[in-house]
Each structure stands twice: as structure tokens, then as C-alpha cells.
Amino acid sequence: MANVGMAEQDEEKTVRFVAVSGTNDGYLEKARITWGDGVSGSGPTGTAIRSGEIQVNQNFQTNEYYPADFVWNGQTVYNVGIRSRGRGSRNSNKPGLRVDFNRYSEGQRFLGLKSLVLDNQWQDPSMMHERLSMLVFQRLGIAAPRETYARLYVGPDREFLGVYGVVESIDKTFLMRTLQENDGHLYEYTNVEPYHFEDSDQDLRWFANRFEPKTHENESSWSLYSPIKNLVQTVNMQDERRMQEDLPEYLDLRQVAA
């Protein structure tokens, strides 16, 4: 995407876009982009206007962690790890965030949680679809994360970044709360590129580069990634009867189909 913006000389130092090329999925209409010194002007557009230099900003596209302090209701958790998250929802002005309380301080938790997700709700203007869906799943007895909302402020001046969804991370703590056990294999797909469970016929390193284990983390690569590779191969079986026989080894079909 490329665009041409005019730096307005108003109090908020807003940017008015006069030409756009490429697909932006409504990004410029929804984003609050300025050329001021605050968070809304910290992206490549605001920086380019202030500095008069070309900017290339891809940090929000990576999963690199940064140290931060997390404050909620007067309680402070120091030295947490925070990184950008999401795929289609990633952007530099209102980034989706993952907060790991024990990233730099082993064993540190907050209200019993090792981590949580701050969902920017970028692809849902109503900011209600996901939370209502999770409530429905919970009423049906299906394991689903807890969600609520929060206003997010950042920096020493507590600049308002927006309203976010606060989402319980799916990890060992979640498994114990919902299933009363965490002995199975749990993975998080961390690659930015989409993957739809096609049978890639790749070796285990291909899966290791895309799936982060959340259980059995210290086991060998074969023990860690063979189950996910076997699951993908089973799902893509052409023989439907055999797939129905083999799939329950990897999935609770009654729960998945509920």
C-alpha cells in the first residue's frame, strides 16, 4: 500500500490522506494517524513528516519481545515481555499485543495468569463478535478463553491508545482451568504467513518453525512435532473412513464438532 498525506496544521497535527494506491482494507479510514510526538504519530507516516526522511517500519510485523511495566487498577507488574501479534490485524498505530508476565522474570504471574492478549479488535468495528462467540461456547460447555475490555494507555504520559479486548491466553493455565489437565500437546501458530492445514509433506523442522509448543516444551523435536505433523496428514486423508478411525487419536471429535 502507498499513500499521499497532507500534514494539517491543526492542534492535533492530523494527517489528511489525499491519494491511496493498493489494498488497505479500510486501514486509513480507521487509523488515527498524526504527525505529533505522541503514540499516534510514532508510526512511519508521522516520523517521515517530522524528520523529512523516508521511513521503513516493519517492527510490528515481527514477534520480537520488548521489556515493559504493566499497570492495572493500581497494581504494577515489572519487567514483563510484550510483542506485536496477529496476522491481518497487525498495524503500527494500534498494534495487537501479547503480554508475557514471566518472559524475563521466571515464575512471575498476574492474577494467576502467565500471559494475556490485548486484542486491537481491528477487524471487528463492533468489537463484540469474538467476546459474544466465546460466551456462547462457554454456555455450550466448550473450552473457551475468558474475555473483557480495557482502555489501554502507554508511556509515562499515559497516552490513550484505544479500547482493547483483554483475552485469556490458551496455555497450560487455561487447560487446567477448562479441562482439569494439561498433558496433551498444545501449540501456537506463530508464523505471520497464513496456513490452512494443507498437507505440506515437509520434515519436522518445517513445523518447528511455525508452531510454538505450549506443553512438553523440553521434549525432543520428534516427540514435539510428530503429533502435529501426523494430525495434518490424517486430516488430509483421501480415505474418509480411515480418517474417521484415525482422527480421534489426535482430536476430541465430539468437542470439535459441537
N, C-alpha and C positions, 0 to 999 in steps of 0.2 A: 504494500500500500504506500502511496506517495500523496502528499497534500501540500497546499499552499495556504498559510495562515497569516493573518494580519495582527500585529501586536497593538491592541487597543490601549489608549492612554487613559483608561478609566481607573477608578480607585482599586478595583480587584485585579487589574492588569490581565484581563481576559484575552483569549486568542480567538479571533473570528476566522473560520476556515472558508475560503472563497473558491477553492478548487480541490477536487479529490480524484485520484486515479487508483484503480484496483478495488479489491473487495475489502470492506471494513466492517461488515456485519453490524452496522449501526454504532460502531465504536465512537466515532467523533460526536455523534448526537448525544450519547450517554455520558461521555467522559467530561469531567470538569478540568479543563486544561488552561493554565495561566502561564504567565512568564514572570511571576513573582518569586520571592525567595523561599516560599513555604513548600509543603509537600506537593500541592497541586501543580507547582512549577518546577518540580525536581526531575521531571522526565526529559527526554531528548528535545522536545519542542521548546519548552521553557528555557532549558540550558542553552540551546542554539541561539535563541533570541537574545538572551542576556550577554552571551560571550561573543556572538557574531561569528561562531565557528560551527562547522558541520559536526553533528553528534551521531554516534552509533551506539545504541544502548540495547544490549541483549541479556543483561544480568537477570532480568525477570524470567527469561526462558531457561535458566539453569536451575538445578536443585542445590546450589551452594548454600551452606548454612552460615548465619551470622549471629554473634552473641548479642543478647538484649536483656533488659529487665522487664518483667511482666507485672502489671499492676491491675488488680481487680478489687473493687469495694474496699479500698484501703489496705489490702494485703499485697505485699510485693514478693515476687519470686525472682531471685537474682540469677544472672548468668544462664538464661535459657538459650536454646538454639532456635532460630527462626529462618525459614526459607520460603521462596515462592513455590506455588503448587498449581495444579490444574493443567488442562491442555487448551481447549477452546476458550476457556475463561481467563487465560493469562493475559495480563496487560500491566503496563508500567505505572499507571496512575491510580488504580485501585487493585493492587495485587491480591490474589488469593494467597493465604499464608498457612503454613503448618508450624505449630509451636511445640517443640520437644523440651519438656522440663528437665529431662535427665541427659540431654545431649552432652553437656560439659560438666555436669555435677552428677556423678553416678548415684542412682537411688533416689534422686530428688523427684518429688511428686507435688501436685497441686490438687487439693480436694480429692485425693485418691487416684488422680489421672497422671499417666506418664506423658501424655501429649494431647493436643486437641487441634482442630482445624478451624480456621477463620475463613469462612466461605464468602467470597465477594458477591455472590448471587448475580454475577454479571449476565448470565444467560436467562435470567428469570426476572423481568421487570416487576412482577408482583411480589417477589421474594417470599412466596408462600408454598409453591409446588412441592419442594423437597420436604419441608417440615410436615406438611399435611400427609404426604405419602408415607413418611416414617411413622407418623401416628397411626395411620391405617394398618401398616404392617404390624405394629405393636399390638393393636387390638385383635389382629388375626392370630397372634401368638408366634409371629415370625421375628427372629432376632433382628433388631434394627437399632441404629445409634440414636441416642438422645440428641435433640436439637433445641436451640433457643436463639435469641437475637441479642446483639450488643452494639452500642456505639463505640467505635474504635478511634482512639486519639493516639498520636505518635509524637515523639520528640520531647525535648524539655519544655517547649511552649504548649504542649498538649494540643496540637493542631488536629482538627476533626478530619478523619479520613473517610468516614462513611459508616453506614449501618451494615453489619456483617451477620451472617449466620454462624453461631458457635456450635460446632458439630463434634460429638464424641468420636475419637479415633477408634478404628477397628483394629484392636491389638489383643494381647493376652488378657488385659484387664477387662475388655469388652467380652471376650469369650467366656471368662469366668462368671461375669455378671449375667450373661444371657443363656449360656449353655452349661454352666457349672463345671466346665473342663476346658483345658487348652492344650490337649495332647495331639490334636490334628495338625495338618500343615496349613499355615496361613501365609499368604503372600500379598504384597502391594505392588501393583504395576507402576513403575516409576519412569518409564521411558516417555519422552514427550510425543513421539510419533504414535498414532493410533494403531491398535492391534485388535482384531476381531476373532481371535481364537482359531485362525486358519492353521492347518497342519503345515508347519514350516519345514519339517523334516531336517531340522538343524540339530547340532550337538548341544550338550548341556550348557556350554558357555554362552550360547545364544540366549537361553532362558535366564542364566545368571546375570546377564547384562540388562535384563528388562524386569525381572521380578525380585523384589527385596523380601527375604524371608522374615516373618514376624514371629515364628516359632521354630524351634530346633536350629537356631542360628549357628550353633557351634558344630554341627554335624558336617560330614564330608559333602563335597559337591554332588556326588552320586546320590547320596541319601536325601539331599535337599531338593534337587531339581528333577530327579527321575519321576516323582509323583505328578508334578505339573506337566511334564512332557507326556507322560502316559495318559493323563486326563485329556490333553489336547488331541492326541491320536485317537482316543476312544470316542470323543465327541464327533470326530470327523469320519468315523467308520461308515462305509457304504452299506454294510450288512446291519439293518436296523435291529433284527432280533438279537444279534450278538452284542450290539451296543447296549440294548436294554439289559442284557445279562451282566455285562462288564461294568457299566457306569456306576451302579450302587457302591462299588468298591471305593469310588472317589467322591461321590456326591450323595447327599440325602435327598433323593428324588422327591419324596413327599413334601419336604420343606421347600425345595426349589420350585416345585410346580404349584404350591399352594396359592 
